[in-house]
Amino acid sequence: LLYTDGVTEARDSTGTFYPLAERITGWTDNDPDAFLGRFRRDLLHHVGGHLNDDAAMIAIKRTATPRAT
C-alpha cells in the first residue's frame, strides 16, 4: 500500500487524524480495487465526506510466480 500524506493528515470534525493502521489492519480484501474502494469510503466517512487536501492511494497485490525448473 502506497499513499500520500493527504491520507494520514486527514482529520475528522474534532481534529482527530485518520487512524490508518487501526482501520486497515483487519481488512481482508484480497483484490486491490476492492481494498481501495473500501479505503476511500472509510477515509471519506472519517472526514465527513470532503478532504481538505489531495490524497492518493495505490494498492499492489503480489502474486506467486512459478519457479523455474
MARSEVEX-124838 format. One record per atom (N, C-alpha, C, CB): atom name; residue in three letters; x, y, z. Coordinates in steps of 0.02 Angstrom, whole numbers, plus 50000, padded with zeros to 5 digits. Glycine has a CB too. Layout:
- CA_Ala_X_Y_Z
...
This chain:
- N_Leu_50043_49941_50000
- CA_Leu_50000_50000_50000
- C_Leu_50045_50061_50000
- CB_Leu_49952_50000_50061
- N_Leu_50032_50105_49953
- CA_Leu_50067_50169_49949
- C_Leu_50014_50224_49955
- CB_Leu_50109_50176_49883
- N_Tyr_50031_50278_49990
- CA_Tyr_49983_50332_49998
- C_Tyr_50021_50397_50012
- CB_Tyr_49933_50316_50056
- N_Thr_49987_50453_49999
- CA_Thr_50017_50518_50012
- C_Thr_49996_50542_50081
- CB_Thr_49996_50568_49958
- N_Asp_50027_50596_50102
- CA_Asp_50013_50623_50168
- C_Asp_49942_50650_50175
- CB_Asp_50062_50678_50185
- N_Gly_49908_50660_50120
- CA_Gly_49838_50681_50124
- C_Gly_49795_50630_50158
- CB_Gly_49811_50695_50055
- N_Val_49816_50567_50157
- CA_Val_49779_50514_50192
- C_Val_49791_50518_50267
- CB_Val_49800_50444_50165
- N_Thr_49854_50517_50287
- CA_Thr_49870_50515_50359
- C_Thr_49857_50581_50394
- CB_Thr_49941_50495_50368
- N_Glu_49852_50636_50356
- CA_Glu_49839_50701_50387
- C_Glu_49765_50720_50383
- CB_Glu_49881_50754_50353
- N_Ala_49723_50677_50356
- CA_Ala_49651_50690_50353
- C_Ala_49623_50690_50423
- CB_Ala_49615_50638_50307
- N_Arg_49584_50740_50439
- CA_Arg_49556_50747_50507
- C_Arg_49480_50747_50506
- CB_Arg_49582_50811_50541
- N_Asp_49452_50722_50560
- CA_Asp_49379_50724_50568
- C_Asp_49359_50792_50598
- CB_Asp_49353_50666_50612
- N_Ser_49296_50800_50613
- CA_Ser_49271_50865_50638
- C_Ser_49300_50884_50707
- CB_Ser_49196_50863_50642
- N_Thr_49328_50836_50743
- CA_Thr_49358_50851_50808
- C_Thr_49433_50861_50803
- CB_Thr_49343_50795_50858
- N_Gly_49460_50853_50742
- CA_Gly_49532_50862_50732
- C_Gly_49573_50798_50738
- CB_Gly_49558_50911_50781
- N_Thr_49539_50742_50745
- CA_Thr_49574_50678_50750
- C_Thr_49598_50655_50682
- CB_Thr_49528_50625_50782
- N_Phe_49662_50638_50678
- CA_Phe_49690_50613_50615
- C_Phe_49660_50545_50597
- CB_Phe_49766_50607_50621
- N_Tyr_49658_50530_50533
- CA_Tyr_49634_50465_50509
- C_Tyr_49680_50411_50536
- CB_Tyr_49630_50463_50431
- N_Pro_49653_50363_50573
- CA_Pro_49695_50310_50604
- C_Pro_49707_50252_50555
- CB_Pro_49660_50283_50667
- N_Leu_49750_50264_50507
- CA_Leu_49761_50217_50452
- C_Leu_49776_50146_50477
- CB_Leu_49818_50241_50410
- N_Ala_49827_50137_50517
- CA_Ala_49847_50070_50539
- C_Ala_49790_50035_50576
- CB_Ala_49908_50074_50584
- N_Glu_49754_50070_50618
- CA_Glu_49699_50040_50655
- C_Glu_49643_50018_50609
- CB_Glu_49673_50089_50707
- N_Arg_49630_50057_50558
- CA_Arg_49574_50042_50513
- C_Arg_49588_49982_50468
- CB_Arg_49559_50103_50470
- N_Ile_49645_49981_50436
- CA_Ile_49656_49931_50384
- C_Ile_49684_49865_50409
- CB_Ile_49702_49958_50332
- N_Thr_49706_49862_50471
- CA_Thr_49736_49801_50497
- C_Thr_49692_49740_50489
- CB_Thr_49754_49810_50569
- N_Gly_49628_49745_50502
- CA_Gly_49583_49688_50500
- C_Gly_49550_49676_50433
- CB_Gly_49531_49695_50551
- N_Trp_49561_49720_50385
- CA_Trp_49529_49712_50320
- C_Trp_49560_49654_50283
- CB_Trp_49535_49776_50278
- N_Thr_49518_49613_50253
- CA_Thr_49542_49553_50218
- C_Thr_49529_49555_50143
- CB_Thr_49510_49492_50247
- N_Asp_49514_49614_50116
- CA_Asp_49503_49619_50044
- C_Asp_49566_49597_50008
- CB_Asp_49484_49693_50024
- N_Asn_49558_49549_49963
- CA_Asn_49615_49522_49927
- C_Asn_49625_49556_49860
- CB_Asn_49607_49447_49917
- N_Asp_49574_49588_49836
- CA_Asp_49576_49622_49771
- C_Asp_49595_49696_49782
- CB_Asp_49508_49617_49734
- N_Pro_49648_49721_49749
- CA_Pro_49668_49790_49759
- C_Pro_49612_49841_49746
- CB_Pro_49726_49806_49715
- N_Asp_49571_49830_49695
- CA_Asp_49517_49877_49681
- C_Asp_49466_49878_49737
- CB_Asp_49483_49858_49615
- N_Ala_49448_49820_49763
- CA_Ala_49400_49816_49818
- C_Ala_49430_49849_49881
- CB_Ala_49381_49743_49833
- N_Phe_49493_49836_49893
- CA_Phe_49527_49865_49951
- C_Phe_49527_49941_49946
- CB_Phe_49599_49839_49957
- N_Leu_49546_49968_49888
- CA_Leu_49548_50040_49879
- C_Leu_49479_50072_49884
- CB_Leu_49579_50058_49813
- N_Gly_49428_50038_49859
- CA_Gly_49360_50063_49866
- C_Gly_49340_50069_49938
- CB_Gly_49312_50018_49829
- N_Arg_49355_50017_49977
- CA_Arg_49338_50018_50048
- C_Arg_49378_50072_50084
- CB_Arg_49352_49949_50079
- N_Phe_49442_50076_50067
- CA_Phe_49487_50126_50097
- C_Phe_49460_50196_50084
- CB_Phe_49558_50118_50069
- N_Arg_49442_50210_50022
- CA_Arg_49417_50276_50003
- C_Arg_49352_50293_50040
- CB_Arg_49405_50279_49927
- N_Arg_49306_50246_50042
- CA_Arg_49243_50258_50078
- C_Arg_49255_50271_50152
- CB_Arg_49196_50197_50069
- N_Asp_49300_50232_50182
- CA_Asp_49314_50240_50253
- C_Asp_49347_50307_50267
- CB_Asp_49358_50183_50278
- N_Leu_49394_50326_50224
- CA_Leu_49428_50391_50232
- C_Leu_49378_50449_50226
- CB_Leu_49484_50398_50181
- N_Leu_49336_50446_50175
- CA_Leu_49286_50499_50167
- C_Leu_49236_50501_50224
- CB_Leu_49250_50490_50101
- N_His_49218_50443_50249
- CA_His_49173_50440_50307
- C_His_49206_50474_50367
- CB_His_49154_50367_50324
- N_His_49269_50460_50378
- CA_His_49306_50489_50434
- C_His_49306_50565_50432
- CB_His_49378_50463_50435
- N_Val_49315_50593_50373
- CA_Val_49320_50666_50367
- C_Val_49253_50700_50355
- CB_Val_49368_50684_50311
- N_Gly_49200_50663_50352
- CA_Gly_49134_50692_50342
- C_Gly_49118_50706_50269
- CB_Gly_49129_50756_50380
- N_Gly_49151_50669_50224
- CA_Gly_49133_50673_50154
- C_Gly_49176_50717_50110
- CB_Gly_49066_50696_50148
- N_His_49221_50757_50139
- CA_His_49261_50801_50098
- C_His_49332_50807_50126
- CB_His_49229_50871_50094
- N_Leu_49381_50792_50083
- CA_Leu_49451_50800_50103
- C_Leu_49473_50872_50092
- CB_Leu_49497_50752_50063
- N_Asn_49513_50898_50137
- CA_Asn_49540_50966_50131
- C_Asn_49608_50967_50096
- CB_Asn_49546_50998_50199
- N_Asp_49633_50909_50079
- CA_Asp_49698_50902_50044
- C_Asp_49691_50846_49994
- CB_Asp_49756_50888_50095
- N_Asp_49735_50844_49946
- CA_Asp_49733_50789_49898
- C_Asp_49759_50726_49932
- CB_Asp_49776_50806_49835
- N_Ala_49734_50670_49909
- CA_Ala_49755_50605_49936
- C_Ala_49760_50556_49879
- CB_Ala_49704_50580_49991
- N_Ala_49815_50520_49877
- CA_Ala_49824_50468_49827
- C_Ala_49840_50403_49862
- CB_Ala_49882_50487_49777
- N_Met_49811_50348_49835
- CA_Met_49821_50283_49865
- C_Met_49832_50232_49809
- CB_Met_49760_50262_49909
- N_Ile_49880_50188_49818
- CA_Ile_49894_50135_49770
- C_Ile_49900_50070_49809
- CB_Ile_49959_50150_49728
- N_Ala_49864_50019_49788
- CA_Ala_49870_49953_49819
- C_Ala_49897_49905_49766
- CB_Ala_49800_49928_49846
- N_Ile_49947_49868_49786
- CA_Ile_49979_49820_49741
- C_Ile_49972_49750_49771
- CB_Ile_50054_49838_49730
- N_Lys_49951_49704_49730
- CA_Lys_49944_49635_49752
- C_Lys_50002_49595_49723
- CB_Lys_49876_49604_49730
- N_Arg_50038_49563_49767
- CA_Arg_50093_49520_49746
- C_Arg_50065_49450_49733
- CB_Arg_50150_49518_49799
- N_Thr_50080_49424_49675
- CA_Thr_50058_49357_49658
- C_Thr_50118_49310_49655
- CB_Thr_50019_49356_49591
- N_Ala_50105_49248_49667
- CA_Ala_50158_49199_49664
- C_Ala_50181_49190_49592
- CB_Ala_50135_49131_49694
- N_Thr_50245_49181_49585
- CA_Thr_50272_49168_49518
- C_Thr_50295_49096_49515
- CB_Thr_50330_49217_49500
- N_Pro_50284_49064_49459
- CA_Pro_50306_48995_49453
- C_Pro_50382_48990_49459
- CB_Pro_50282_48964_49387
- N_Arg_50404_48938_49491
- CA_Arg_50476_48927_49497
- C_Arg_50503_48897_49433
- CB_Arg_50492_48880_49558
- N_Ala_50561_48920_49414
- CA_Ala_50593_48893_49354
- C_Ala_50617_48821_49369
- CB_Ala_50654_48938_49332
- N_Thr_50611_48779_49321
- CA_Thr_50633_48710_49330
- C_Thr_50698_48696_49296
- CB_Thr_50581_48662_49305
